Amino acid sequence: MRVSWAEPALEDLEAIQAYIAKDSNFYARQFVERIFDATIKLDVFPEIGRRVPEAEERVDVRELIFQGYRIIYLIQPENVTIITVIHGSRDLAGLEDKPW
């Protein structure tokens, strides 16, 4: 199985990196690298993440939790696509346009 990143998820990472870089460019780069590293195992274990509560009955939408951030991904037959990376305090239930 292949792990890929959707453009909105990459934009999320850029925003996270820019925010952390206000204090430290080094730690900003390191944090983003660690998020990428956290997703590597999805190629072998795509169901390792928990089901996203806001996705209701969808079993193909899952998430990994990494240091307070939710890495939300979609499992497809031959691919795992990271669709968004958001802070854990954000409530997706109220969003009209959910990322999946």
Buried (B, 14 or more C-beta within 10 A) or exposed (E): EEBEBBEEBEEBBEEBBEEBBEEEEEEBEEBBEEBEEBBEEBEEEBEEBEBBEBBEEBEBBBBBEBEEBBBBBBBEEEBBBBBBBBEEEEEBEEEEEBBB
